Amino acid sequence: MKLIGSLASPYVRKVRVVLAEKKLDYQFELEDVWAKDTTIDKLNPLGKVPSLVMEDGDVLIDSRVMVEYLDTLTPVCKLLPPNGRDRADVKCWEALADGILDAAITVRLERLHRPPEQQSEAWMARQMRKVQLGLASLSEKLGESPYCAGIHYSLADVAVGCTLAWLSFRFPEITWRDDHPNLARLLDKLSERQSFKDTVPR
């Protein structure tokens, strides 16, 4: 397998963490989708990373599709329950974490790629409200539990950890650690895992 992505993308990191936890071999190929010479659209018509090229040449797109597939390849470190409500719960954690990222990345792109006079403060404020409400929801759902879903490390923890770390990386002005100390404790614990140490965004 070959993973196409960047070192900064939290969606790429989520896949890299899962690949590491599952102890799966793969090649990692860097791609800057904003570069003029990018060829990402040959793999993904949406022009996004990550893209996962399979042994037969087929390509998986969307990190949520990738991690669900990767979890089926080996019983090592099962990250998703087999079925039912528990599986849906883990996927909801992932969807909420990814939704927070979607909103924050929208703001980052607005600031980076639109002239200041064309930027919409109202639109960015709307997106940042999603971030704040999403973080509050994660914190409330986590409570004092050591893990996001159930009593074991799961894809929920991977997704939430990647989201929190990316927010610290790109939005240090967001005081989520002070506002939600339980989320800070979770990220600190996750950051001790080798899979997280090896994939710190930069």
ZAZA-985589 format. One record per residue (C-alpha): residue number from 1; residue in one letter; chain; y, z negated, x negated. Coordinates in pm, 1 decimal. Example, Ala and Ser with C-alpha at 12.3 -4.5 7.8 and 13.67 -1.06 7.14 Angstrom:
! ZAZA-985589
+-----+----+----+----------+----------+----------+
|   i | aa | ch |       yy |       zz |       xx |
+-----+----+----+----------+----------+----------+
|   1 |  A |  A |   -450.0 |   -780.0 |  -1230.0 |
|   2 |  S |  A |   -106.0 |   -714.0 |  -1367.0 |
+-----+----+----+----------+----------+----------+
This chain:
! ZAZA-985589
+-----+----+----+----------+----------+----------+
|   i | aa | ch |       yy |       zz |       xx |
+-----+----+----+----------+----------+----------+
|   1 |  M |  A |      0.0 |      0.0 |      0.0 |
|   2 |  K |  A |    358.7 |     59.3 |   -103.3 |
|   3 |  L |  A |    649.6 |   -141.6 |     36.9 |
|   4 |  I |  A |    987.5 |     30.2 |     37.4 |
|   5 |  G |  A |   1280.8 |   -206.4 |     49.6 |
|   6 |  S |  A |   1559.5 |   -398.7 |   -117.7 |
|   7 |  L |  A |   1578.4 |   -735.3 |   -288.2 |
|   8 |  A |  A |   1849.3 |   -859.9 |    -53.2 |
|   9 |  S |  A |   1704.8 |   -765.4 |    287.5 |
|  10 |  P |  A |   1567.6 |  -1065.6 |    479.2 |
|  11 |  Y |  A |   1335.5 |   -836.3 |    676.2 |
|  12 |  V |  A |   1189.7 |   -700.4 |    352.2 |
|  13 |  R |  A |   1158.6 |  -1054.3 |    219.8 |
|  14 |  K |  A |    962.0 |  -1159.6 |    526.8 |
|  15 |  V |  A |    707.3 |   -886.8 |    456.9 |
|  16 |  R |  A |    696.8 |   -972.4 |     86.3 |
|  17 |  V |  A |    633.9 |  -1339.0 |    163.8 |
|  18 |  V |  A |    348.9 |  -1247.8 |    399.3 |
|  19 |  L |  A |    197.1 |  -1011.8 |    141.4 |
|  20 |  A |  A |    210.0 |  -1293.0 |   -114.0 |
|  21 |  E |  A |     65.6 |  -1553.3 |    120.8 |
|  22 |  K |  A |   -215.5 |  -1316.8 |    216.8 |
|  23 |  K |  A |   -273.9 |  -1233.1 |   -153.5 |
|  24 |  L |  A |   -258.6 |   -860.0 |    -83.5 |
|  25 |  D |  A |   -193.7 |   -606.7 |   -359.2 |
|  26 |  Y |  A |     92.7 |   -362.1 |   -313.2 |
|  27 |  Q |  A |    359.8 |   -167.1 |   -495.6 |
|  28 |  F |  A |    722.7 |   -255.1 |   -436.0 |
|  29 |  E |  A |    969.6 |     33.0 |   -452.4 |
|  30 |  L |  A |   1342.2 |    -40.4 |   -436.1 |
|  31 |  E |  A |   1557.1 |    168.5 |   -204.4 |
|  32 |  D |  A |   1929.1 |    148.0 |   -127.4 |
|  33 |  V |  A |   1970.5 |    292.5 |    221.5 |
|  34 |  W |  A |   2348.4 |    310.2 |    170.7 |
|  35 |  A |  A |   2326.0 |    525.3 |   -142.2 |
|  36 |  K |  A |   2422.8 |    891.3 |   -107.6 |
|  37 |  D |  A |   2091.2 |   1003.2 |   -254.6 |
|  38 |  T |  A |   1871.4 |    782.2 |    -38.1 |
|  39 |  T |  A |   1558.7 |    946.8 |     98.7 |
|  40 |  I |  A |   1458.1 |    665.2 |    333.1 |
|  41 |  D |  A |   1479.4 |    891.1 |    639.4 |
|  42 |  K |  A |   1176.1 |   1082.1 |    510.0 |
|  43 |  L |  A |    973.9 |    764.9 |    567.7 |
|  44 |  N |  A |   1164.9 |    608.1 |    853.7 |
|  45 |  P |  A |   1374.1 |    825.3 |   1086.9 |
|  46 |  L |  A |   1584.3 |    519.0 |   1167.3 |
|  47 |  G |  A |   1692.6 |    499.3 |    802.7 |
|  48 |  K |  A |   1592.8 |    135.2 |    764.8 |
|  49 |  V |  A |   1389.7 |    -82.2 |    532.7 |
|  50 |  P |  A |   1128.5 |   -212.0 |    509.8 |
|  51 |  S |  A |    886.1 |     76.2 |    536.0 |
|  52 |  L |  A |    520.7 |     21.2 |    450.9 |
|  53 |  V |  A |    330.2 |    324.0 |    324.6 |
|  54 |  M |  A |    -42.2 |    292.5 |    389.8 |
|  55 |  E |  A |   -324.9 |    420.0 |    171.7 |
|  56 |  D |  A |   -371.2 |    721.7 |    396.7 |
|  57 |  G |  A |     -0.7 |    810.1 |    385.1 |
|  58 |  D |  A |     88.1 |    679.5 |    730.5 |
|  59 |  V |  A |    399.8 |    463.8 |    745.8 |
|  60 |  L |  A |    459.3 |    141.3 |    937.2 |
|  61 |  I |  A |    817.6 |     59.0 |   1032.8 |
|  62 |  D |  A |    975.4 |   -265.5 |   1154.7 |
|  63 |  S |  A |    895.5 |   -591.8 |    978.5 |
|  64 |  R |  A |    747.3 |   -748.6 |   1292.1 |
|  65 |  V |  A |    491.4 |   -469.6 |   1318.6 |
|  66 |  M |  A |    409.6 |   -496.2 |    949.0 |
|  67 |  V |  A |    350.0 |   -870.0 |    932.8 |
|  68 |  E |  A |    135.6 |   -866.4 |   1244.4 |
|  69 |  Y |  A |    -79.4 |   -592.9 |   1091.2 |
|  70 |  L |  A |    -97.2 |   -757.8 |    748.5 |
|  71 |  D |  A |   -223.2 |  -1081.5 |    900.1 |
|  72 |  T |  A |   -532.9 |   -895.9 |   1022.5 |
|  73 |  L |  A |   -633.4 |   -767.9 |    677.4 |
|  74 |  T |  A |   -770.1 |  -1092.9 |    535.3 |
|  75 |  P |  A |   -853.8 |  -1440.5 |    665.5 |
|  76 |  V |  A |   -655.5 |  -1592.5 |    377.4 |
|  77 |  C |  A |   -364.4 |  -1801.1 |    510.8 |
|  78 |  K |  A |   -379.2 |  -1695.2 |    875.8 |
|  79 |  L |  A |    -20.1 |  -1682.6 |    997.3 |
|  80 |  L |  A |    -71.1 |  -1590.3 |   1362.0 |
|  81 |  P |  A |   -294.8 |  -1753.8 |   1622.3 |
|  82 |  P |  A |   -558.0 |  -1509.3 |   1752.5 |
|  83 |  N |  A |   -418.1 |  -1472.6 |   2102.7 |
|  84 |  G |  A |   -268.1 |  -1641.9 |   2404.3 |
|  85 |  R |  A |     30.4 |  -1872.6 |   2443.2 |
|  86 |  D |  A |     19.9 |  -2004.7 |   2087.1 |
|  87 |  R |  A |     50.3 |  -1653.4 |   1946.3 |
|  88 |  A |  A |    335.0 |  -1572.3 |   2183.7 |
|  89 |  D |  A |    511.8 |  -1891.7 |   2075.0 |
|  90 |  V |  A |    498.2 |  -1794.0 |   1707.1 |
|  91 |  K |  A |    625.5 |  -1444.7 |   1791.3 |
|  92 |  C |  A |    914.1 |  -1597.0 |   1989.1 |
|  93 |  W |  A |   1016.2 |  -1799.5 |   1683.4 |
|  94 |  E |  A |   1010.8 |  -1477.3 |   1483.6 |
|  95 |  A |  A |   1210.9 |  -1289.7 |   1748.2 |
|  96 |  L |  A |   1477.6 |  -1561.9 |   1755.0 |
|  97 |  A |  A |   1502.9 |  -1570.1 |   1375.3 |
|  98 |  D |  A |   1528.4 |  -1191.3 |   1359.1 |
|  99 |  G |  A |   1785.0 |  -1190.9 |   1639.0 |
| 100 |  I |  A |   2006.8 |  -1427.3 |   1441.3 |
| 101 |  L |  A |   1980.4 |  -1188.7 |   1147.7 |
| 102 |  D |  A |   2059.1 |   -887.6 |   1363.9 |
| 103 |  A |  A |   2381.9 |  -1049.5 |   1482.2 |
| 104 |  A |  A |   2489.5 |  -1169.5 |   1136.5 |
| 105 |  I |  A |   2412.6 |   -835.8 |    973.2 |
| 106 |  T |  A |   2622.2 |   -661.1 |   1238.0 |
| 107 |  V |  A |   2918.4 |   -873.6 |   1128.5 |
| 108 |  R |  A |   2852.0 |   -808.2 |    760.9 |
| 109 |  L |  A |   2837.2 |   -432.1 |    816.9 |
| 110 |  E |  A |   3153.9 |   -440.8 |   1024.8 |
| 111 |  R |  A |   3335.0 |   -610.6 |    739.6 |
| 112 |  L |  A |   3189.0 |   -389.9 |    466.2 |
| 113 |  H |  A |   3192.1 |    -44.6 |    620.5 |
| 114 |  R |  A |   3484.6 |    -30.8 |    861.5 |
| 115 |  P |  A |   3851.5 |    -23.9 |    759.5 |
| 116 |  P |  A |   4020.9 |   -356.9 |    839.6 |
| 117 |  E |  A |   4241.8 |   -197.8 |   1105.3 |
| 118 |  Q |  A |   3932.1 |    -74.3 |   1289.9 |
| 119 |  Q |  A |   3738.9 |   -400.2 |   1279.0 |
| 120 |  S |  A |   3701.5 |   -586.4 |   1605.5 |
| 121 |  E |  A |   3752.7 |   -959.9 |   1570.7 |
| 122 |  A |  A |   3633.9 |  -1009.8 |   1928.6 |
| 123 |  W |  A |   3312.1 |   -821.2 |   1857.4 |
| 124 |  M |  A |   3246.7 |  -1015.3 |   1538.1 |
| 125 |  A |  A |   3317.7 |  -1344.2 |   1714.1 |
| 126 |  R |  A |   3066.9 |  -1249.6 |   1982.8 |
| 127 |  Q |  A |   2802.1 |  -1183.5 |   1718.7 |
| 128 |  M |  A |   2875.4 |  -1506.0 |   1531.3 |
| 129 |  R |  A |   2839.7 |  -1697.2 |   1857.2 |
| 130 |  K |  A |   2486.8 |  -1556.1 |   1879.7 |
| 131 |  V |  A |   2422.1 |  -1683.9 |   1528.5 |
| 132 |  Q |  A |   2548.0 |  -2032.0 |   1610.3 |
| 133 |  L |  A |   2359.1 |  -2053.8 |   1939.5 |
| 134 |  G |  A |   2046.5 |  -1918.9 |   1773.4 |
| 135 |  L |  A |   2063.5 |  -2179.2 |   1498.1 |
| 136 |  A |  A |   2114.5 |  -2454.7 |   1753.0 |
| 137 |  S |  A |   1809.5 |  -2333.1 |   1943.3 |
| 138 |  L |  A |   1596.5 |  -2324.7 |   1627.0 |
| 139 |  S |  A |   1706.5 |  -2677.3 |   1543.8 |
| 140 |  E |  A |   1632.0 |  -2807.3 |   1891.5 |
| 141 |  K |  A |   1289.1 |  -2641.5 |   1897.3 |
| 142 |  L |  A |   1201.0 |  -2775.8 |   1552.2 |
| 143 |  G |  A |   1305.9 |  -3133.9 |   1618.1 |
| 144 |  E |  A |   1138.9 |  -3360.3 |   1362.9 |
| 145 |  S |  A |    827.0 |  -3146.3 |   1327.4 |
| 146 |  P |  A |    724.6 |  -3041.7 |    975.4 |
| 147 |  Y |  A |    648.6 |  -2687.6 |   1095.6 |
| 148 |  C |  A |    809.1 |  -2456.1 |   1348.0 |
| 149 |  A |  A |    506.0 |  -2387.2 |   1566.9 |
| 150 |  G |  A |    218.7 |  -2631.6 |   1598.5 |
| 151 |  I |  A |     94.0 |  -2836.0 |   1304.3 |
| 152 |  H |  A |     37.3 |  -2560.5 |   1050.0 |
| 153 |  Y |  A |    241.7 |  -2322.1 |    838.1 |
| 154 |  S |  A |    274.0 |  -1993.3 |   1025.7 |
| 155 |  L |  A |    470.4 |  -1672.6 |   1056.9 |
| 156 |  A |  A |    729.3 |  -1874.9 |   1248.2 |
| 157 |  D |  A |    809.5 |  -2069.5 |    931.2 |
| 158 |  V |  A |    821.1 |  -1751.1 |    722.9 |
| 159 |  A |  A |   1066.0 |  -1584.9 |    961.1 |
| 160 |  V |  A |   1291.0 |  -1887.5 |   1002.3 |
| 161 |  G |  A |   1290.0 |  -1958.9 |    629.1 |
| 162 |  C |  A |   1391.9 |  -1602.6 |    543.5 |
| 163 |  T |  A |   1670.7 |  -1614.9 |    800.6 |
| 164 |  L |  A |   1813.9 |  -1945.6 |    681.2 |
| 165 |  A |  A |   1800.3 |  -1842.7 |    315.8 |
| 166 |  W |  A |   1975.0 |  -1513.5 |    389.3 |
| 167 |  L |  A |   2252.8 |  -1688.3 |    581.0 |
| 168 |  S |  A |   2310.4 |  -1914.3 |    280.6 |
| 169 |  F |  A |   2312.3 |  -1605.7 |     57.1 |
| 170 |  R |  A |   2548.7 |  -1385.8 |    259.5 |
| 171 |  F |  A |   2740.8 |  -1635.5 |    477.8 |
| 172 |  P |  A |   2793.4 |  -1950.3 |    269.5 |
| 173 |  E |  A |   3085.9 |  -2038.7 |    496.1 |
| 174 |  I |  A |   2845.0 |  -2115.1 |    781.6 |
| 175 |  T |  A |   2779.3 |  -2489.2 |    767.0 |
| 176 |  W |  A |   2433.3 |  -2472.6 |    918.7 |
| 177 |  R |  A |   2293.2 |  -2726.2 |    669.0 |
| 178 |  D |  A |   2543.1 |  -2989.5 |    779.6 |
| 179 |  D |  A |   2510.0 |  -2900.6 |   1146.0 |
| 180 |  H |  A |   2129.5 |  -2888.0 |   1147.7 |
| 181 |  P |  A |   1980.8 |  -3110.1 |    874.6 |
| 182 |  N |  A |   1629.0 |  -3060.4 |   1009.3 |
| 183 |  L |  A |   1658.1 |  -2687.4 |    938.6 |
| 184 |  A |  A |   1785.7 |  -2769.0 |    589.4 |
| 185 |  R |  A |   1480.1 |  -2988.4 |    527.3 |
| 186 |  L |  A |   1253.2 |  -2710.9 |    648.9 |
| 187 |  L |  A |   1407.1 |  -2452.5 |    416.5 |
| 188 |  D |  A |   1397.2 |  -2692.5 |    121.8 |
| 189 |  K |  A |   1025.3 |  -2745.3 |    181.4 |
| 190 |  L |  A |    956.0 |  -2374.0 |    223.4 |
| 191 |  S |  A |   1153.5 |  -2293.9 |    -90.2 |
| 192 |  E |  A |    891.6 |  -2482.2 |   -292.2 |
| 193 |  R |  A |    623.2 |  -2231.8 |   -195.7 |
| 194 |  Q |  A |    553.8 |  -1971.1 |   -461.6 |
| 195 |  S |  A |    593.7 |  -1689.2 |   -210.6 |
| 196 |  F |  A |    951.2 |  -1800.2 |   -144.4 |
| 197 |  K |  A |   1029.3 |  -1869.1 |   -510.9 |
| 198 |  D |  A |    924.0 |  -1515.3 |   -602.9 |
| 199 |  T |  A |   1134.2 |  -1345.7 |   -334.5 |
| 200 |  V |  A |   1475.3 |  -1516.3 |   -354.2 |
| 201 |  P |  A |   1734.2 |  -1262.4 |   -229.9 |
| 202 |  R |  A |   1970.3 |  -1112.3 |   -483.5 |
+-----+----+----+----------+----------+----------+
